[in-house]
């Protein structure tokens, strides 16, 4: 039998903003609608395709990727540019030393100004495309939140991930009765927004090679600003 062709990623032009860049790593401001890495049904147009030649380390099919954002979540991701940076960034993630903060607009009013949600998450027992607390494969998941702004029937939350499970913020907030606006799977669909109101606005960590503090922030995208204004009026 002939040997399979070697795997090759081809560079594609994507509208990506580099929020931070040096010889070891990048912090990318990912737009909503972009999948992070190739997967069945997403063989092109991913963040990884847009970073070919810029990112390196780890899996050859997703070079440089040490954490992810959902397709319809916008905001900041740190990406490695070498095997050494990749290994050290992975250590930061495993050690929970990568500060990841999000803005989430939810329906409902929180019962407290701050909160900690600790509830294991895994693939849902009945719907394998979803993740939930009702699972046979639970993995530890911890989410922190504080109220940024109270609206009439909604609240803008500042959310910090301690762990990074698939769909963690969306699942955890829905579980405490605060579903994310614009999320058709776990939250509250919104015809005008057409995406979940979830934005990774801040990354902070010690540089994996120099040890210097890296702090990067990203403003809310225009469509989220417009949605916030609409719910606040």
Long-range contacts (C-beta under 8 A, 24 or more apart in sequence): 7-60, 7-61, 9-38, 9-48, 9-49, 9-52, 9-60, 9-61, 9-63, 10-49, 10-52, 11-49, 11-50, 11-52, 11-53, 12-44, 12-45, 12-49, 12-50, 12-52, 13-50, 14-45, 14-47, 14-49, 14-50, 16-47, 16-50, 16-51, 19-76, 19-216, 19-217, 19-218, 20-214, 20-216, 23-81, 24-80, 24-81, 24-82, 24-84, 24-85, 24-207, 24-208, 24-209, 25-78, 25-79, 25-80, 25-81, 25-85, 25-89, 25-207, 25-208, 26-51, 26-54, 26-55, 26-64, 26-78, 26-79, 26-81, 27-76, 27-77, 27-78, 27-79, 27-203, 27-214, 27-216, 28-76, 28-77, 28-78, 28-79, 29-74, 29-75, 29-76, 29-218, 30-69, 30-73, 30-74, 30-75, 30-76, 30-77, 30-200, 31-74, 31-221, 32-71, 32-72, 32-73, 32-74, 32-195, 32-221, 32-223, 33-71, 33-72, 33-195, 34-71, 35-71, 36-62, 36-65, 36-68, 36-69, 36-71, 36-77, 37-61, 37-62, 37-65, 37-68, 38-62, 47-77, 51-79, 54-79, 54-81, 55-79, 55-80, 55-81, 56-80, 56-81, 56-82, 56-83, 56-86, 57-81, 57-82, 57-83, 57-84, 57-85, 57-86, 57-87, 58-83, 58-86, 58-90, 66-90, 66-93, 67-93, 67-98, 67-100, 67-164, 68-164, 69-200, 70-167, 70-170, 70-196, 70-198, 72-182, 72-195, 72-196, 72-198, 73-102, 73-196, 73-198, 73-199, 73-200, 74-198, 74-199, 74-200, 74-218, 74-221, 74-224, 75-102, 75-199, 75-200, 75-201, 75-218, 76-200, 76-201, 76-202, 76-203, 76-216, 76-217, 76-218, 77-200, 77-203, 78-203, 78-205, 84-208, 84-209, 85-208, 85-209, 88-208, 88-209, 89-208, 91-208, 92-205, 92-206, 92-208, 93-164, 96-162, 96-163, 97-205, 97-206, 98-203, 98-205, 99-160, 99-202, 99-203, 99-204, 99-205, 100-160, 100-161, 100-164, 100-200, 100-202, 100-203, 101-158, 101-159, 101-160, 101-200, 101-201, 101-202, 101-203, 102-158, 102-159, 102-160, 102-161, 102-169, 102-198, 102-199, 102-200, 102-201, 103-148, 103-156, 103-157, 103-158, 103-159, 103-197, 103-198, 103-199, 103-201, 103-220, 103-224, 104-145, 104-156, 104-157, 104-159, 104-169, 104-173, 104-180, 104-197, 104-198, 104-199, 105-154, 105-155, 105-156, 105-157, 105-180, 105-181, 105-182, 105-197, 105-224, 105-227, 105-228, 105-231, 106-154, 106-155, 106-157, 106-173, 106-178, 106-179, 106-180, 106-181, 106-187, 107-153, 107-154, 107-178, 107-179, 107-181, 107-187, 107-188, 108-153, 108-154, 108-155, 108-177, 108-178, 108-179, 109-150, 109-153, 109-155, 110-145, 110-147, 110-155, 110-157, 110-178, 113-146, 113-147, 114-144, 114-145, 114-146, 114-147, 115-144, 115-145, 115-146, 115-176, 116-142, 116-143, 116-144, 117-141, 117-142, 117-143, 117-144, 117-145, 117-172, 117-173, 117-175, 117-176, 118-142, 119-172, 119-175, 121-165, 121-166, 121-167, 121-168, 121-171, 121-172, 130-167, 130-185, 130-186, 131-165, 131-166, 131-167, 131-168, 131-171, 132-171, 133-171, 133-175, 139-163, 139-165, 141-165, 141-168, 141-171, 141-172, 143-168, 143-169, 143-172, 143-173, 145-173, 149-232, 151-231, 151-232, 152-231, 153-231, 154-181, 154-231, 156-228, 169-198, 170-196, 170-198, 181-227, 181-231, 182-227, 190-227, 192-227, 192-230, 193-223, 193-224, 193-227, 195-223, 197-224, 197-227, 197-228, 199-224
